[in-house]
Amino acid sequence: MTHIIIAGMVSFLVAIFVTPLLIRWFSAEGFGQEIRDDGPRSHLRKRGTPTMGGLAILLGITVAYVVVGIYGKATGFGGFSASGLLVLGLMLGLGLLGFLDDFIKLFRRRNLGLNKTAKLVGQLVVALLFGILILQFPDENGLTPGTTKLSLIRDLDTFDIALGGGIIGIIIFLVFMYILISAWSNAVNLTDGLDGLAAGTTALVMGAYAVITFWQFRNSCDHNVLAGCYQVRDPLDLAVLAAAGLGACLGFLWWNAAPAKIFMGDTGSLALGGLVAGISVTSRTELLMIIIGALFVMEAASVVIQVAVFKSTGKRFFRMAPFHHHFENGGWAETTVVIRFWLIAAMAVLIGSSIFYGEWLNTVGGIYDVVS
């Protein structure tokens, strides 16, 4: 538990104190956000607000992870792990892609950065590297950071994405990883359209996963092979990353809440999407993340629905997509949309966490019933 507390505190302090430095620096350099012309008219006042604040989030998470890793090495308990380093690498890789996108926007003074092809190719390279590496680095029990089996709360043995192995199977698995990682990074990116929405929602999701992965650590099959134990390679390190993500998002939210003094930009949103994807895969809960991160799913789905309906009928299903803008254009105040969406995100987190804990109770209870 000490590791998790340190991670949360360090990342929070780094983010909350580094963000105002970025605000002053970017304001002095004129690194302000360009606003899309077809967006809500109320957003025009935000033009020129500093962006790329996601750098503070990335710094907070990275510093916290390094500090806890050094602390773990010094105390002989914990430290750096393959799972933690791979998830951190996925986050930083997508963060670099987002930084390039933001930099092009600022340098060329426009609302468009990398084109769609460049962004998708960048996500493909990062996803392929992550997908290949998570099947490496087995521990003393043969557990690797990831598995080719589909997972809800544990691996589903009847659903092997790689079809049992072979070159074709591995290719199918890598395609799945690309879809999953690009979907989550783009979903968080689409959610980042209102002051504090993406940061607050990600904080809720990371808070849930800090608890879930710590529970996996306390009930790990690596410690005791008992009823309900979890076969996850490095759950404590994943809990550290989730806690660091929680702390960094809260520290950034201090400055990003309405009226935002800085935006996270693609630097932050793509990276946080990578963090969400990476933790879901390495904790063996990628399907559960769909429930816990339901607000991200809803935001991405609204864009898909809008495009599909418009192309097939020539009419718009929503006033504007992503659908947080639908409510804005319907007369809701921005803060009202954000708070209500936070409530939706909180309910999704509670439902997903309850499913996780309920499965453990049923597993343990079922074993006890057999014994009794």
Wavefront OBJ file of the C-alpha trace (Angstrom):
o trace
v 0.000 0.000 0.000
v 2.938 2.339 0.708
v 4.016 2.109 -2.924
v 0.576 3.172 -4.124
v 0.340 6.111 -1.715
v 3.796 7.362 -2.706
v 2.957 7.045 -6.415
v -0.272 9.004 -6.047
v 1.275 11.755 -3.934
v 4.395 12.223 -6.076
v 2.474 12.335 -9.366
v -0.072 14.753 -7.910
v 2.607 17.117 -6.608
v 4.600 17.024 -9.855
v 1.513 17.690 -11.975
v 0.057 20.448 -9.804
v 3.354 22.363 -9.588
v 4.669 21.769 -13.122
v 1.406 22.694 -14.869
v 1.496 26.416 -13.900
v 5.096 26.565 -15.139
v 3.901 25.230 -18.494
v 1.054 27.766 -18.501
v 3.469 30.670 -18.062
v 5.976 29.311 -20.560
v 3.446 28.465 -23.288
v 1.620 31.765 -22.779
v 4.883 33.682 -23.187
v 5.714 31.717 -26.348
v 2.199 32.082 -27.751
v 1.551 28.326 -27.805
v -2.228 28.605 -27.747
v -4.977 26.231 -28.826
v -6.669 26.762 -32.170
v -10.439 26.165 -32.099
v -12.299 24.222 -34.795
v -14.491 26.501 -36.879
v -17.501 24.173 -36.777
v -17.421 23.789 -32.989
v -19.750 25.356 -30.439
v -19.587 29.164 -30.646
v -19.009 29.363 -26.888
v -15.622 27.718 -27.419
v -14.270 30.616 -29.465
v -13.325 32.365 -26.216
v -10.894 29.510 -25.552
v -8.750 30.340 -28.573
v -5.196 31.016 -27.421
v -5.454 28.964 -24.202
v -2.120 27.148 -23.681
v -2.114 23.492 -24.732
v 0.240 20.488 -24.478
v -0.405 20.427 -20.726
v -0.312 16.646 -21.022
v 3.454 17.001 -20.591
v 2.818 17.634 -16.883
v 0.708 14.471 -16.657
v 3.363 12.360 -18.375
v 6.100 13.832 -16.202
v 4.081 13.220 -13.044
v 3.395 9.570 -13.897
v 6.962 8.887 -15.018
v 8.604 10.536 -12.000
v 6.227 8.754 -9.624
v 6.932 5.378 -11.236
v 10.709 5.921 -11.082
v 10.580 7.107 -7.448
v 8.514 4.102 -6.366
v 10.750 1.770 -8.366
v 13.844 3.107 -6.599
v 12.024 2.895 -3.257
v 11.088 -0.718 -3.996
v 14.669 -1.615 -4.867
v 15.960 0.063 -1.713
v 13.483 -1.708 0.559
v 13.759 -5.049 -1.204
v 10.041 -5.135 -1.949
v 8.768 -4.225 -5.388
v 10.743 -2.317 -7.992
v 10.646 -2.056 -11.742
v 8.887 -4.851 -13.619
v 8.376 -5.907 -17.226
v 4.634 -5.166 -17.102
v 5.104 -1.717 -15.594
v 7.853 -0.705 -17.997
v 5.896 -1.900 -21.041
v 2.745 -0.020 -20.036
v 4.825 3.071 -19.285
v 6.513 2.704 -22.673
v 3.138 2.408 -24.404
v 1.931 5.559 -22.670
v 5.079 7.536 -23.528
v 5.102 6.268 -27.123
v 1.561 7.487 -27.734
v 2.378 10.652 -25.786
v 5.221 11.335 -28.238
v 2.822 10.836 -31.137
v 0.413 13.287 -29.537
v 3.234 15.762 -28.911
v 4.146 15.737 -32.610
v 0.492 16.348 -33.459
v 0.239 19.258 -31.010
v 3.565 20.726 -32.113
v 2.488 20.802 -35.769
v -0.755 22.536 -34.800
v 1.104 25.193 -32.836
v 3.928 25.649 -35.339
v 1.568 26.047 -38.298
v -1.080 27.957 -36.308
v -3.926 25.660 -37.328
v -6.379 23.202 -35.747
v -5.056 20.223 -37.728
v -1.829 18.468 -36.800
v -0.736 15.074 -38.101
v -2.974 13.779 -40.857
v -5.065 10.669 -40.203
v -2.658 8.370 -42.019
v 0.390 9.531 -40.050
v -1.469 9.218 -36.751
v -2.749 5.716 -37.540
v 0.700 4.577 -38.704
v 2.219 5.934 -35.476
v -0.370 4.083 -33.406
v 0.293 0.941 -35.459
v 4.041 0.992 -34.763
v 3.554 1.555 -31.029
v 0.815 -1.103 -30.818
v 2.854 -3.726 -32.686
v 5.870 -3.199 -30.438
v 3.699 -3.439 -27.334
v 1.834 -6.499 -28.648
v 5.053 -8.377 -29.414
v 6.819 -7.475 -26.167
v 3.965 -8.343 -23.771
v 4.275 -11.981 -24.868
v 7.935 -11.999 -23.799
v 9.646 -11.792 -20.374
v 8.130 -14.790 -18.519
v 8.640 -14.784 -14.757
v 9.644 -17.783 -12.656
v 6.089 -19.131 -12.987
v 6.016 -18.719 -16.759
v 3.650 -15.729 -16.656
v 4.216 -13.056 -19.310
v 2.894 -9.474 -19.037
v 0.182 -10.256 -21.591
v -1.593 -13.244 -23.046
v -3.223 -14.097 -26.361
v -6.398 -15.119 -24.541
v -9.305 -12.727 -24.296
v -9.974 -11.606 -20.737
v -12.909 -10.282 -18.751
v -11.771 -10.562 -15.139
v -9.468 -13.493 -15.813
v -8.267 -15.151 -18.989
v -11.095 -16.837 -20.878
v -9.491 -20.152 -21.817
v -12.027 -20.806 -24.577
v -11.197 -17.520 -26.380
v -7.629 -17.594 -27.676
v -7.209 -14.648 -30.056
v -4.090 -16.219 -31.576
v -5.989 -19.454 -32.315
v -3.508 -21.496 -30.313
v -0.372 -20.061 -31.916
v 1.338 -20.063 -35.295
v 2.233 -17.127 -37.511
v -1.375 -16.513 -38.603
v -2.517 -16.594 -34.989
v 0.111 -14.085 -33.882
v -0.823 -11.769 -36.752
v -4.474 -11.924 -35.677
v -3.424 -11.142 -32.101
v -1.340 -8.148 -33.215
v -4.249 -6.841 -35.289
v -6.439 -7.131 -32.187
v -3.865 -5.223 -30.122
v -3.730 -2.470 -32.738
v -7.513 -2.137 -32.755
v -7.665 -2.106 -28.951
v -4.872 0.433 -28.446
v -5.949 2.779 -31.234
v -9.560 2.549 -30.054
v -8.744 3.537 -26.466
v -6.276 6.280 -27.390
v -8.738 7.795 -29.867
v -11.638 7.423 -27.423
v -9.848 9.410 -24.713
v -8.770 11.911 -27.361
v -12.388 12.420 -28.447
v -13.488 12.847 -24.818
v -10.997 15.685 -24.373
v -13.329 18.380 -25.696
v -14.570 20.138 -22.559
v -12.703 21.658 -19.612
v -11.791 18.887 -17.180
v -13.843 16.142 -18.849
v -11.041 13.799 -19.949
v -8.840 14.443 -16.893
v -11.686 13.860 -14.425
v -12.954 10.746 -16.186
v -9.481 9.233 -16.450
v -8.897 9.937 -12.759
v -12.030 7.929 -11.911
v -10.955 5.030 -14.136
v -7.411 5.018 -12.744
v -8.755 5.130 -9.188
v -10.793 2.008 -9.887
v -7.798 0.232 -11.396
v -5.540 1.173 -8.505
v -7.962 -0.764 -6.278
v -8.473 -3.634 -8.751
v -4.783 -4.272 -9.408
v -3.906 -3.955 -5.711
v -6.614 -6.538 -4.998
v -5.030 -8.781 -7.633
v -1.691 -8.320 -5.872
v -3.089 -9.206 -2.443
v -4.799 -12.274 -3.913
v -2.094 -13.290 -6.375
v -1.510 -16.951 -7.175
v 2.183 -16.067 -6.975
v 1.780 -15.734 -3.190
v -0.806 -18.377 -2.377
v -2.634 -20.667 -4.790
v -6.043 -20.287 -3.193
v -9.590 -19.977 -4.425
v -10.073 -16.792 -6.428
v -6.364 -15.991 -6.823
v -5.253 -14.046 -9.910
v -2.601 -14.979 -12.451
v -1.273 -11.524 -13.289
v 2.455 -11.041 -13.700
v 3.104 -7.721 -11.915
v -0.116 -6.475 -10.267
v 1.635 -4.247 -7.708
v 3.512 -2.361 -10.416
v 0.266 -1.903 -12.333
v -1.350 -0.539 -9.167
v 1.524 1.943 -8.872
v 0.961 3.136 -12.443
v -2.796 3.418 -11.917
v -2.276 5.417 -8.715
v 0.248 7.617 -10.510
v -2.280 8.181 -13.300
v -4.913 9.122 -10.726
v -2.629 11.588 -8.957
v -1.335 13.190 -12.160
v -4.841 13.659 -13.571
v -6.052 15.263 -10.331
v -3.027 17.570 -10.185
v -3.608 18.619 -13.785
v -7.365 18.949 -13.211
v -6.645 21.686 -10.652
v -5.665 23.919 -13.593
v -7.771 22.273 -16.303
v -11.154 22.599 -14.552
v -13.502 25.241 -16.016
v -12.472 27.799 -16.965
v -9.394 25.886 -18.082
v -6.077 27.685 -17.904
v -4.453 24.962 -20.012
v -5.493 21.994 -22.162
v -3.830 18.566 -22.129
v -3.827 18.357 -25.938
v -3.190 15.160 -27.865
v 0.031 14.845 -25.854
v -2.035 13.979 -22.815
v -5.152 12.382 -24.283
v -3.389 9.858 -26.550
v -0.982 8.962 -23.737
v -3.789 8.443 -21.216
v -5.590 6.281 -23.756
v -2.440 4.185 -23.964
v -2.327 3.936 -20.173
v -5.941 2.752 -20.116
v -5.286 0.169 -22.846
v -2.010 -1.053 -21.354
v -3.349 -1.554 -17.842
v -6.443 -3.356 -19.144
v -4.345 -5.830 -21.151
v -1.671 -6.535 -18.537
v -4.227 -6.879 -15.717
v -6.203 -9.387 -17.833
v -9.357 -7.223 -17.820
v -9.645 -5.745 -21.321
v -13.365 -6.554 -21.570
v -14.059 -5.238 -18.063
v -12.422 -1.948 -19.069
v -15.237 -1.457 -21.593
v -17.616 -1.200 -18.622
v -15.354 0.813 -16.320
v -14.385 3.188 -19.138
v -17.928 3.281 -20.539
v -17.935 7.068 -20.960
v -14.944 6.844 -23.314
v -16.773 4.112 -25.231
v -19.913 6.251 -25.483
v -17.957 9.243 -26.776
v -16.235 7.181 -29.480
v -19.482 5.408 -30.392
v -21.257 8.752 -30.850
v -18.743 9.719 -33.539
v -19.122 6.367 -35.301
v -22.923 6.686 -35.220
v -22.779 10.291 -36.468
v -20.561 9.388 -39.422
v -22.527 6.236 -40.305
v -25.904 7.965 -40.200
v -24.697 11.020 -42.115
v -23.116 8.949 -44.883
v -26.183 6.724 -45.259
v -28.953 9.336 -44.906
v -27.304 12.724 -45.286
v -28.696 13.717 -41.889
v -26.994 14.134 -38.523
v -28.006 11.853 -35.660
v -26.560 14.239 -33.033
v -26.468 18.016 -33.200
v -22.704 17.584 -33.081
v -20.271 14.788 -32.266
v -18.647 13.764 -29.974
v -21.934 13.853 -28.159
v -20.854 16.077 -25.276
v -21.172 18.851 -27.862
v -24.707 17.616 -28.634
v -25.797 18.693 -25.161
v -23.839 21.942 -25.337
v -25.616 22.861 -28.546
v -28.865 21.933 -26.847
v -28.372 24.681 -24.283
v -26.553 22.928 -21.436
v -23.761 24.904 -19.788
v -20.305 23.394 -20.260
v -19.867 22.775 -16.536
v -23.263 21.051 -16.406
v -22.246 18.665 -19.192
v -18.908 17.908 -17.524
v -20.351 17.241 -14.066
v -23.140 15.037 -15.410
v -20.689 13.117 -17.565
v -18.454 12.656 -14.513
v -21.486 11.170 -12.752
v -22.000 8.751 -15.651
v -18.319 7.830 -15.502
v -18.521 7.300 -11.733
v -21.531 4.996 -12.099
v -19.716 2.992 -14.783
v -16.683 2.684 -12.500
v -18.875 1.470 -9.619
v -20.651 -1.073 -11.819
v -17.405 -2.414 -13.264
v -15.721 -2.594 -9.855
v -18.758 -4.378 -8.416
v -18.627 -6.951 -11.216
v -14.927 -7.517 -10.486
v -15.454 -7.964 -6.744
v -18.647 -9.974 -7.228
v -16.793 -12.474 -9.430
v -14.207 -12.953 -6.686
v -16.928 -13.488 -4.054
v -18.689 -16.018 -6.265
v -15.444 -17.868 -6.949
v -14.454 -18.034 -3.295
v -18.013 -18.758 -2.149
v -18.403 -21.537 -4.698
v -15.229 -23.247 -3.481
v -16.322 -22.930 0.153
v -19.723 -24.417 -0.682
v -18.044 -27.438 -2.263
v -15.747 -27.883 0.732
v -18.579 -27.556 3.238
l 1 2 3 4 5 6 7 8 9 10 11 12 13 14 15 16 17 18 19 20 21 22 23 24 25 26 27 28 29 30 31 32 33 34 35 36 37 38 39 40 41 42 43 44 45 46 47 48 49 50 51 52 53 54 55 56 57 58 59 60 61 62 63 64 65 66 67 68 69 70 71 72 73 74 75 76 77 78 79 80 81 82 83 84 85 86 87 88 89 90 91 92 93 94 95 96 97 98 99 100 101 102 103 104 105 106 107 108 109 110 111 112 113 114 115 116 117 118 119 120 121 122 123 124 125 126 127 128 129 130 131 132 133 134 135 136 137 138 139 140 141 142 143 144 145 146 147 148 149 150 151 152 153 154 155 156 157 158 159 160 161 162 163 164 165 166 167 168 169 170 171 172 173 174 175 176 177 178 179 180 181 182 183 184 185 186 187 188 189 190 191 192 193 194 195 196 197 198 199 200 201 202 203 204 205 206 207 208 209 210 211 212 213 214 215 216 217 218 219 220 221 222 223 224 225 226 227 228 229 230 231 232 233 234 235 236 237 238 239 240 241 242 243 244 245 246 247 248 249 250 251 252 253 254 255 256 257 258 259 260 261 262 263 264 265 266 267 268 269 270 271 272 273 274 275 276 277 278 279 280 281 282 283 284 285 286 287 288 289 290 291 292 293 294 295 296 297 298 299 300 301 302 303 304 305 306 307 308 309 310 311 312 313 314 315 316 317 318 319 320 321 322 323 324 325 326 327 328 329 330 331 332 333 334 335 336 337 338 339 340 341 342 343 344 345 346 347 348 349 350 351 352 353 354 355 356 357 358 359 360 361 362 363 364 365 366 367 368 369 370 371 372
